[in-house]
Amino acid sequence: MKKVPVTDMDFVELIAEKLKNDPKIFKNHKDFIEGQMFMSQSFFKRYFKEDNFKEQAREYLKGMRLIQ
């Protein structure tokens, strides 16, 4: 019988197990995350257009209360 995730941690464990056991899923997940990181970096570089875009991006995200 399949284990059905009940809590958030159950879900995390289930996904981690799938990623560990299936290289194709791992690669797809890795490619997705890297794509998201690239798009975020590209967005902030265009949005702030300065050398210190990382610092400005953090301030922006803090102002939006997305990070502390």
PDB file with SEQRES, HELIX, SHEET and CRYST1 records, atoms N, CA, C and O in Angstrom:
SEQRES   1 A   68  MET LYS LYS VAL PRO VAL THR ASP MET ASP PHE VAL GLU          
SEQRES   2 A   68  LEU ILE ALA GLU LYS LEU LYS ASN ASP PRO LYS ILE PHE          
SEQRES   3 A   68  LYS ASN HIS LYS ASP PHE ILE GLU GLY GLN MET PHE MET          
SEQRES   4 A   68  SER GLN SER PHE PHE LYS ARG TYR PHE LYS GLU ASP ASN          
SEQRES   5 A   68  PHE LYS GLU GLN ALA ARG GLU TYR LEU LYS GLY MET ARG          
SEQRES   6 A   68  LEU ILE GLN                                                  
HELIX    1 AA1 ASP A    8  ASN A   21  1                                  14    
HELIX    2 AA2 PRO A   23  PHE A   48  1                                  26    
HELIX    3 AA3 PHE A   53  GLY A   63  1                                  11    
CRYST1    1.000    1.000    1.000  90.00  90.00  90.00 P 1           1          
ATOM      1  N   MET A   1       0.841  -1.182   0.000  1.00  0.00           N  
ATOM      2  CA  MET A   1       0.000   0.000   0.000  1.00  0.00           C  
ATOM      3  C   MET A   1       0.887   1.246   0.000  1.00  0.00           C  
ATOM      4  O   MET A   1       1.867   1.313   0.742  1.00  0.00           O  
ATOM      5  N   LYS A   2       0.547   2.224  -0.825  1.00  0.00           N  
ATOM      6  CA  LYS A   2       1.314   3.465  -0.920  1.00  0.00           C  
ATOM      7  C   LYS A   2       1.096   4.324   0.310  1.00  0.00           C  
ATOM      8  O   LYS A   2      -0.001   4.394   0.866  1.00  0.00           O  
ATOM      9  N   LYS A   3       2.185   4.982   0.719  1.00  0.00           N  
ATOM     10  CA  LYS A   3       2.091   5.920   1.828  1.00  0.00           C  
ATOM     11  C   LYS A   3       1.567   7.251   1.304  1.00  0.00           C  
ATOM     12  O   LYS A   3       2.151   7.838   0.393  1.00  0.00           O  
ATOM     13  N   VAL A   4       0.483   7.719   1.870  1.00  0.00           N  
ATOM     14  CA  VAL A   4      -0.123   8.982   1.459  1.00  0.00           C  
ATOM     15  C   VAL A   4       0.383  10.075   2.402  1.00  0.00           C  
ATOM     16  O   VAL A   4       0.270   9.942   3.621  1.00  0.00           O  
ATOM     17  N   PRO A   5       0.945  11.162   1.840  1.00  0.00           N  
ATOM     18  CA  PRO A   5       1.439  12.231   2.716  1.00  0.00           C  
ATOM     19  C   PRO A   5       0.297  12.900   3.477  1.00  0.00           C  
ATOM     20  O   PRO A   5      -0.737  13.245   2.906  1.00  0.00           O  
ATOM     21  N   VAL A   6       0.511  13.073   4.779  1.00  0.00           N  
ATOM     22  CA  VAL A   6      -0.495  13.714   5.621  1.00  0.00           C  
ATOM     23  C   VAL A   6      -0.018  15.103   6.034  1.00  0.00           C  
ATOM     24  O   VAL A   6      -0.774  16.072   5.980  1.00  0.00           O  
ATOM     25  N   THR A   7       1.237  15.185   6.444  1.00  0.00           N  
ATOM     26  CA  THR A   7       1.795  16.472   6.875  1.00  0.00           C  
ATOM     27  C   THR A   7       2.733  17.003   5.792  1.00  0.00           C  
ATOM     28  O   THR A   7       3.062  16.295   4.840  1.00  0.00           O  
ATOM     29  N   ASP A   8       3.155  18.243   5.948  1.00  0.00           N  
ATOM     30  CA  ASP A   8       4.138  18.820   5.019  1.00  0.00           C  
ATOM     31  C   ASP A   8       5.421  18.005   5.014  1.00  0.00           C  
ATOM     32  O   ASP A   8       6.025  17.792   3.963  1.00  0.00           O  
ATOM     33  N   MET A   9       5.837  17.548   6.192  1.00  0.00           N  
ATOM     34  CA  MET A   9       7.078  16.774   6.284  1.00  0.00           C  
ATOM     35  C   MET A   9       6.931  15.432   5.565  1.00  0.00           C  
ATOM     36  O   MET A   9       7.884  14.967   4.940  1.00  0.00           O  
ATOM     37  N   ASP A  10       5.760  14.805   5.641  1.00  0.00           N  
ATOM     38  CA  ASP A  10       5.517  13.559   4.894  1.00  0.00           C  
ATOM     39  C   ASP A  10       5.698  13.801   3.406  1.00  0.00           C  
ATOM     40  O   ASP A  10       6.294  12.983   2.705  1.00  0.00           O  
ATOM     41  N   PHE A  11       5.183  14.925   2.927  1.00  0.00           N  
ATOM     42  CA  PHE A  11       5.292  15.268   1.512  1.00  0.00           C  
ATOM     43  C   PHE A  11       6.750  15.481   1.126  1.00  0.00           C  
ATOM     44  O   PHE A  11       7.195  15.001   0.084  1.00  0.00           O  
ATOM     45  N   VAL A  12       7.496  16.202   1.965  1.00  0.00           N  
ATOM     46  CA  VAL A  12       8.917  16.457   1.701  1.00  0.00           C  
ATOM     47  C   VAL A  12       9.681  15.144   1.638  1.00  0.00           C  
ATOM     48  O   VAL A  12      10.504  14.945   0.745  1.00  0.00           O  
ATOM     49  N   GLU A  13       9.415  14.249   2.580  1.00  0.00           N  
ATOM     50  CA  GLU A  13      10.091  12.945   2.595  1.00  0.00           C  
ATOM     51  C   GLU A  13       9.754  12.135   1.348  1.00  0.00           C  
ATOM     52  O   GLU A  13      10.633  11.491   0.776  1.00  0.00           O  
ATOM     53  N   LEU A  14       8.508  12.159   0.923  1.00  0.00           N  
ATOM     54  CA  LEU A  14       8.083  11.422  -0.267  1.00  0.00           C  
ATOM     55  C   LEU A  14       8.796  11.951  -1.514  1.00  0.00           C  
ATOM     56  O   LEU A  14       9.301  11.169  -2.319  1.00  0.00           O  
ATOM     57  N   ILE A  15       8.839  13.267  -1.673  1.00  0.00           N  
ATOM     58  CA  ILE A  15       9.516  13.874  -2.823  1.00  0.00           C  
ATOM     59  C   ILE A  15      11.009  13.576  -2.778  1.00  0.00           C  
ATOM     60  O   ILE A  15      11.607  13.245  -3.803  1.00  0.00           O  
ATOM     61  N   ALA A  16      11.618  13.691  -1.593  1.00  0.00           N  
ATOM     62  CA  ALA A  16      13.059  13.408  -1.456  1.00  0.00           C  
ATOM     63  C   ALA A  16      13.358  11.968  -1.856  1.00  0.00           C  
ATOM     64  O   ALA A  16      14.359  11.709  -2.524  1.00  0.00           O  
ATOM     65  N   GLU A  17      12.517  11.046  -1.463  1.00  0.00           N  
ATOM     66  CA  GLU A  17      12.709   9.637  -1.817  1.00  0.00           C  
ATOM     67  C   GLU A  17      12.594   9.438  -3.331  1.00  0.00           C  
ATOM     68  O   GLU A  17      13.381   8.700  -3.925  1.00  0.00           O  
ATOM     69  N   LYS A  18      11.616  10.094  -3.949  1.00  0.00           N  
ATOM     70  CA  LYS A  18      11.460   9.986  -5.404  1.00  0.00           C  
ATOM     71  C   LYS A  18      12.675  10.576  -6.128  1.00  0.00           C  
ATOM     72  O   LYS A  18      13.159   9.997  -7.100  1.00  0.00           O  
ATOM     73  N   LEU A  19      13.165  11.722  -5.657  1.00  0.00           N  
ATOM     74  CA  LEU A  19      14.335  12.348  -6.267  1.00  0.00           C  
ATOM     75  C   LEU A  19      15.573  11.465  -6.114  1.00  0.00           C  
ATOM     76  O   LEU A  19      16.408  11.379  -7.014  1.00  0.00           O  
ATOM     77  N   LYS A  20      15.670  10.820  -4.969  1.00  0.00           N  
ATOM     78  CA  LYS A  20      16.820   9.954  -4.699  1.00  0.00           C  
ATOM     79  C   LYS A  20      16.809   8.707  -5.590  1.00  0.00           C  
ATOM     80  O   LYS A  20      17.861   8.240  -6.028  1.00  0.00           O  
ATOM     81  N   ASN A  21      15.626   8.181  -5.849  1.00  0.00           N  
ATOM     82  CA  ASN A  21      15.514   6.904  -6.556  1.00  0.00           C  
ATOM     83  C   ASN A  21      15.363   7.021  -8.067  1.00  0.00           C  
ATOM     84  O   ASN A  21      15.560   6.035  -8.776  1.00  0.00           O  
ATOM     85  N   ASP A  22      15.022   8.188  -8.574  1.00  0.00           N  
ATOM     86  CA  ASP A  22      14.784   8.326 -10.012  1.00  0.00           C  
ATOM     87  C   ASP A  22      15.611   9.481 -10.568  1.00  0.00           C  
ATOM     88  O   ASP A  22      15.244  10.644 -10.400  1.00  0.00           O  
ATOM     89  N   PRO A  23      16.729   9.168 -11.232  1.00  0.00           N  
ATOM     90  CA  PRO A  23      17.610  10.223 -11.761  1.00  0.00           C  
ATOM     91  C   PRO A  23      16.901  11.169 -12.738  1.00  0.00           C  
ATOM     92  O   PRO A  23      17.251  12.347 -12.811  1.00  0.00           O  
ATOM     93  N   LYS A  24      15.928  10.681 -13.474  1.00  0.00           N  
ATOM     94  CA  LYS A  24      15.210  11.531 -14.431  1.00  0.00           C  
ATOM     95  C   LYS A  24      14.409  12.617 -13.692  1.00  0.00           C  
ATOM     96  O   LYS A  24      14.420  13.781 -14.090  1.00  0.00           O  
ATOM     97  N   ILE A  25      13.729  12.229 -12.634  1.00  0.00           N  
ATOM     98  CA  ILE A  25      12.965  13.201 -11.839  1.00  0.00           C  
ATOM     99  C   ILE A  25      13.921  14.202 -11.200  1.00  0.00           C  
ATOM    100  O   ILE A  25      13.650  15.403 -11.174  1.00  0.00           O  
ATOM    101  N   PHE A  26      15.055  13.693 -10.679  1.00  0.00           N  
ATOM    102  CA  PHE A  26      16.045  14.581 -10.064  1.00  0.00           C  
ATOM    103  C   PHE A  26      16.537  15.615 -11.071  1.00  0.00           C  
ATOM    104  O   PHE A  26      16.597  16.804 -10.758  1.00  0.00           O  
ATOM    105  N   LYS A  27      16.887  15.174 -12.275  1.00  0.00           N  
ATOM    106  CA  LYS A  27      17.394  16.089 -13.302  1.00  0.00           C  
ATOM    107  C   LYS A  27      16.338  17.123 -13.689  1.00  0.00           C  
ATOM    108  O   LYS A  27      16.646  18.307 -13.825  1.00  0.00           O  
ATOM    109  N   ASN A  28      15.097  16.677 -13.866  1.00  0.00           N  
ATOM    110  CA  ASN A  28      14.019  17.613 -14.212  1.00  0.00           C  
ATOM    111  C   ASN A  28      13.821  18.652 -13.114  1.00  0.00           C  
ATOM    112  O   ASN A  28      13.648  19.838 -13.397  1.00  0.00           O  
ATOM    113  N   HIS A  29      13.847  18.204 -11.865  1.00  0.00           N  
ATOM    114  CA  HIS A  29      13.664  19.111 -10.731  1.00  0.00           C  
ATOM    115  C   HIS A  29      14.827  20.100 -10.654  1.00  0.00           C  
ATOM    116  O   HIS A  29      14.621  21.293 -10.427  1.00  0.00           O  
ATOM    117  N   LYS A  30      16.048  19.599 -10.844  1.00  0.00           N  
ATOM    118  CA  LYS A  30      17.246  20.441 -10.822  1.00  0.00           C  
ATOM    119  C   LYS A  30      17.185  21.484 -11.939  1.00  0.00           C  
ATOM    120  O   LYS A  30      17.477  22.658 -11.712  1.00  0.00           O  
ATOM    121  N   ASP A  31      16.804  21.052 -13.146  1.00  0.00           N  
ATOM    122  CA  ASP A  31      16.692  21.988 -14.274  1.00  0.00           C  
ATOM    123  C   ASP A  31      15.644  23.065 -14.003  1.00  0.00           C  
ATOM    124  O   ASP A  31      15.842  24.230 -14.346  1.00  0.00           O  
ATOM    125  N   PHE A  32      14.531  22.671 -13.387  1.00  0.00           N  
ATOM    126  CA  PHE A  32      13.468  23.616 -13.055  1.00  0.00           C  
ATOM    127  C   PHE A  32      13.976  24.675 -12.066  1.00  0.00           C  
ATOM    128  O   PHE A  32      13.770  25.872 -12.268  1.00  0.00           O  
ATOM    129  N   ILE A  33      14.641  24.222 -10.998  1.00  0.00           N  
ATOM    130  CA  ILE A  33      15.146  25.144  -9.982  1.00  0.00           C  
ATOM    131  C   ILE A  33      16.196  26.074 -10.568  1.00  0.00           C  
ATOM    132  O   ILE A  33      16.179  27.275 -10.297  1.00  0.00           O  
ATOM    133  N   GLU A  34      17.110  25.535 -11.368  1.00  0.00           N  
ATOM    134  CA  GLU A  34      18.133  26.374 -11.989  1.00  0.00           C  
ATOM    135  C   GLU A  34      17.507  27.395 -12.935  1.00  0.00           C  
ATOM    136  O   GLU A  34      17.977  28.530 -13.022  1.00  0.00           O  
ATOM    137  N   GLY A  35      16.457  27.002 -13.639  1.00  0.00           N  
ATOM    138  CA  GLY A  35      15.754  27.937 -14.513  1.00  0.00           C  
ATOM    139  C   GLY A  35      15.107  29.062 -13.727  1.00  0.00           C  
ATOM    140  O   GLY A  35      15.144  30.219 -14.146  1.00  0.00           O  
ATOM    141  N   GLN A  36      14.510  28.724 -12.583  1.00  0.00           N  
ATOM    142  CA  GLN A  36      13.892  29.742 -11.734  1.00  0.00           C  
ATOM    143  C   GLN A  36      14.950  30.715 -11.200  1.00  0.00           C  
ATOM    144  O   GLN A  36      14.724  31.925 -11.156  1.00  0.00           O  
ATOM    145  N   MET A  37      16.093  30.181 -10.800  1.00  0.00           N  
ATOM    146  CA  MET A  37      17.170  31.033 -10.302  1.00  0.00           C  
ATOM    147  C   MET A  37      17.673  31.958 -11.403  1.00  0.00           C  
ATOM    148  O   MET A  37      17.896  33.144 -11.158  1.00  0.00           O  
ATOM    149  N   PHE A  38      17.852  31.438 -12.600  1.00  0.00           N  
ATOM    150  CA  PHE A  38      18.318  32.249 -13.725  1.00  0.00           C  
ATOM    151  C   PHE A  38      17.326  33.366 -14.041  1.00  0.00           C  
ATOM    152  O   PHE A  38      17.723  34.511 -14.253  1.00  0.00           O  
ATOM    153  N   MET A  39      16.039  33.033 -14.074  1.00  0.00           N  
ATOM    154  CA  MET A  39      15.024  34.036 -14.395  1.00  0.00           C  
ATOM    155  C   MET A  39      14.962  35.117 -13.311  1.00  0.00           C  
ATOM    156  O   MET A  39      14.807  36.296 -13.627  1.00  0.00           O  
ATOM    157  N   SER A  40      15.079  34.729 -12.045  1.00  0.00           N  
ATOM    158  CA  SER A  40      15.066  35.710 -10.963  1.00  0.00           C  
ATOM    159  C   SER A  40      16.268  36.640 -11.075  1.00  0.00           C  
ATOM    160  O   SER A  40      16.143  37.857 -10.938  1.00  0.00           O  
ATOM    161  N   GLN A  41      17.428  36.053 -11.323  1.00  0.00           N  
ATOM    162  CA  GLN A  41      18.637  36.862 -11.456  1.00  0.00           C  
ATOM    163  C   GLN A  41      18.513  37.811 -12.644  1.00  0.00           C  
ATOM    164  O   GLN A  41      18.873  38.984 -12.539  1.00  0.00           O  
ATOM    165  N   SER A  42      18.011  37.320 -13.763  1.00  0.00           N  
ATOM    166  CA  SER A  42      17.849  38.158 -14.952  1.00  0.00           C  
ATOM    167  C   SER A  42      16.867  39.290 -14.692  1.00  0.00           C  
ATOM    168  O   SER A  42      17.103  40.429 -15.097  1.00  0.00           O  
ATOM    169  N   PHE A  43      15.764  38.977 -14.013  1.00  0.00           N  
ATOM    170  CA  PHE A  43      14.759  39.990 -13.694  1.00  0.00           C  
ATOM    171  C   PHE A  43      15.369  41.109 -12.857  1.00  0.00           C  
ATOM    172  O   PHE A  43      15.212  42.286 -13.183  1.00  0.00           O  
ATOM    173  N   PHE A  44      16.068  40.743 -11.775  1.00  0.00           N  
ATOM    174  CA  PHE A  44      16.618  41.759 -10.888  1.00  0.00           C  
ATOM    175  C   PHE A  44      17.740  42.554 -11.549  1.00  0.00           C  
ATOM    176  O   PHE A  44      17.895  43.744 -11.274  1.00  0.00           O  
ATOM    177  N   LYS A  45      18.517  41.920 -12.411  1.00  0.00           N  
ATOM    178  CA  LYS A  45      19.565  42.665 -13.113  1.00  0.00           C  
ATOM    179  C   LYS A  45      18.945  43.714 -14.027  1.00  0.00           C  
ATOM    180  O   LYS A  45      19.450  44.833 -14.119  1.00  0.00           O  
ATOM    181  N   ARG A  46      17.855  43.363 -14.704  1.00  0.00           N  
ATOM    182  CA  ARG A  46      17.183  44.329 -15.581  1.00  0.00           C  
ATOM    183  C   ARG A  46      16.424  45.378 -14.760  1.00  0.00           C  
ATOM    184  O   ARG A  46      16.382  46.548 -15.139  1.00  0.00           O  
ATOM    185  N   TYR A  47      15.834  44.967 -13.652  1.00  0.00           N  
ATOM    186  CA  TYR A  47      15.013  45.853 -12.833  1.00  0.00           C  
ATOM    187  C   TYR A  47      15.867  46.931 -12.171  1.00  0.00           C  
ATOM    188  O   TYR A  47      15.465  48.094 -12.130  1.00  0.00           O  
ATOM    189  N   PHE A  48      17.034  46.564 -11.654  1.00  0.00           N  
ATOM    190  CA  PHE A  48      17.857  47.515 -10.919  1.00  0.00           C  
ATOM    191  C   PHE A  48      18.987  48.103 -11.757  1.00  0.00           C  
ATOM    192  O   PHE A  48      19.413  49.226 -11.490  1.00  0.00           O  
ATOM    193  N   LYS A  49      19.480  47.393 -12.747  1.00  0.00           N  
ATOM    194  CA  LYS A  49      20.478  47.886 -13.704  1.00  0.00           C  
ATOM    195  C   LYS A  49      21.716  48.499 -13.049  1.00  0.00           C  
ATOM    196  O   LYS A  49      22.239  49.504 -13.532  1.00  0.00           O  
ATOM    197  N   GLU A  50      22.175  47.916 -11.978  1.00  0.00           N  
ATOM    198  CA  GLU A  50      23.393  48.389 -11.331  1.00  0.00           C  
ATOM    199  C   GLU A  50      24.226  47.196 -10.902  1.00  0.00           C  
ATOM    200  O   GLU A  50      23.747  46.063 -10.862  1.00  0.00           O  
ATOM    201  N   ASP A  51      25.485  47.475 -10.582  1.00  0.00           N  
ATOM    202  CA  ASP A  51      26.406  46.417 -10.185  1.00  0.00           C  
ATOM    203  C   ASP A  51      25.988  45.718  -8.897  1.00  0.00           C  
ATOM    204  O   ASP A  51      26.223  44.520  -8.739  1.00  0.00           O  
ATOM    205  N   ASN A  52      25.377  46.447  -7.984  1.00  0.00           N  
ATOM    206  CA  ASN A  52      25.009  45.862  -6.698  1.00  0.00           C  
ATOM    207  C   ASN A  52      23.545  45.408  -6.688  1.00  0.00           C  
ATOM    208  O   ASN A  52      22.820  45.643  -5.721  1.00  0.00           O  
ATOM    209  N   PHE A  53      23.129  44.764  -7.759  1.00  0.00           N  
ATOM    210  CA  PHE A  53      21.719  44.370  -7.877  1.00  0.00           C  
ATOM    211  C   PHE A  53      21.310  43.389  -6.788  1.00  0.00           C  
ATOM    212  O   PHE A  53      20.147  43.382  -6.382  1.00  0.00           O  
ATOM    213  N   LYS A  54      22.236  42.557  -6.300  1.00  0.00           N  
ATOM    214  CA  LYS A  54      21.870  41.588  -5.256  1.00  0.00           C  
ATOM    215  C   LYS A  54      21.439  42.298  -3.983  1.00  0.00           C  
ATOM    216  O   LYS A  54      20.452  41.912  -3.357  1.00  0.00           O  
ATOM    217  N   GLU A  55      22.168  43.328  -3.601  1.00  0.00           N  
ATOM    218  CA  GLU A  55      21.822  44.091  -2.406  1.00  0.00           C  
ATOM    219  C   GLU A  55      20.469  44.786  -2.599  1.00  0.00           C  
ATOM    220  O   GLU A  55      19.624  44.775  -1.704  1.00  0.00           O  
ATOM    221  N   GLN A  56      20.278  45.381  -3.761  1.00  0.00           N  
ATOM    222  CA  GLN A  56      19.013  46.058  -4.046  1.00  0.00           C  
ATOM    223  C   GLN A  56      17.864  45.059  -4.114  1.00  0.00           C  
ATOM    224  O   GLN A  56      16.757  45.359  -3.668  1.00  0.00           O  
ATOM    225  N   ALA A  57      18.114  43.887  -4.662  1.00  0.00           N  
ATOM    226  CA  ALA A  57      17.082  42.858  -4.743  1.00  0.00           C  
ATOM    227  C   ALA A  57      16.668  42.420  -3.343  1.00  0.00           C  
ATOM    228  O   ALA A  57      15.482  42.233  -3.072  1.00  0.00           O  
ATOM    229  N   ARG A  58      17.642  42.259  -2.457  1.00  0.00           N  
ATOM    230  CA  ARG A  58      17.310  41.885  -1.073  1.00  0.00           C  
ATOM    231  C   ARG A  58      16.455  42.947  -0.410  1.00  0.00           C  
ATOM    232  O   ARG A  58      15.482  42.627   0.273  1.00  0.00           O  
ATOM    233  N   GLU A  59      16.810  44.210  -0.607  1.00  0.00           N  
ATOM    234  CA  GLU A  59      16.026  45.299  -0.029  1.00  0.00           C  
ATOM    235  C   GLU A  59      14.592  45.297  -0.587  1.00  0.00           C  
ATOM    236  O   GLU A  59      13.626  45.498   0.149  1.00  0.00           O  
ATOM    237  N   TYR A  60      14.482  45.070  -1.884  1.00  0.00           N  
ATOM    238  CA  TYR A  60      13.164  45.001  -2.516  1.00  0.00           C  
ATOM    239  C   TYR A  60      12.341  43.871  -1.905  1.00  0.00           C  
ATOM    240  O   TYR A  60      11.181  44.069  -1.545  1.00  0.00           O  
ATOM    241  N   LEU A  61      12.942  42.681  -1.788  1.00  0.00           N  
ATOM    242  CA  LEU A  61      12.229  41.525  -1.235  1.00  0.00           C  
ATOM    243  C   LEU A  61      11.869  41.741   0.230  1.00  0.00           C  
ATOM    244  O   LEU A  61      10.805  41.311   0.676  1.00  0.00           O  
ATOM    245  N   LYS A  62      12.746  42.405   0.983  1.00  0.00           N  
ATOM    246  CA  LYS A  62      12.428  42.746   2.378  1.00  0.00           C  
ATOM    247  C   LYS A  62      11.238  43.703   2.430  1.00  0.00           C  
ATOM    248  O   LYS A  62      10.342  43.554   3.260  1.00  0.00           O  
ATOM    249  N   GLY A  63      11.246  44.680   1.536  1.00  0.00           N  
ATOM    250  CA  GLY A  63      10.138  45.636   1.487  1.00  0.00           C  
ATOM    251  C   GLY A  63       8.815  44.971   1.141  1.00  0.00           C  
ATOM    252  O   GLY A  63       7.755  45.419   1.577  1.00  0.00           O  
ATOM    253  N   MET A  64       8.879  43.912   0.365  1.00  0.00           N  
ATOM    254  CA  MET A  64       7.664  43.147   0.001  1.00  0.00           C  
ATOM    255  C   MET A  64       7.312  42.101   1.064  1.00  0.00           C  
ATOM    256  O   MET A  64       6.319  41.383   0.948  1.00  0.00           O  
ATOM    257  N   ARG A  65       8.164  42.036   2.117  1.00  0.00           N  
ATOM    258  CA  ARG A  65       8.017  41.069   3.214  1.00  0.00           C  
ATOM    259  C   ARG A  65       8.083  39.620   2.736  1.00  0.00           C  
ATOM    260  O   ARG A  65       7.412  38.743   3.278  1.00  0.00           O  
ATOM    261  N   LEU A  66       8.908  39.385   1.708  1.00  0.00           N  
ATOM    262  CA  LEU A  66       9.113  38.028   1.207  1.00  0.00           C  
ATOM    263  C   LEU A  66      10.311  37.369   1.876  1.00  0.00           C  
ATOM    264  O   LEU A  66      10.414  36.143   1.914  1.00  0.00           O  
ATOM    265  N   ILE A  67      11.227  38.198   2.410  1.00  0.00           N  
ATOM    266  CA  ILE A  67      12.355  37.712   3.198  1.00  0.00           C  
ATOM    267  C   ILE A  67      12.533  38.641   4.376  1.00  0.00           C  
ATOM    268  O   ILE A  67      11.948  39.723   4.427  1.00  0.00           O  
ATOM    269  N   GLN A  68      13.361  38.200   5.341  1.00  0.00           N  
ATOM    270  CA  GLN A  68      13.614  39.041   6.525  1.00  0.00           C  
ATOM    271  C   GLN A  68      14.980  39.655   6.447  1.00  0.00           C  
ATOM    272  O   GLN A  68      15.377  40.394   7.347  1.00  0.00           O  
TER     273      GLN A  68                                                      
END                                                                             
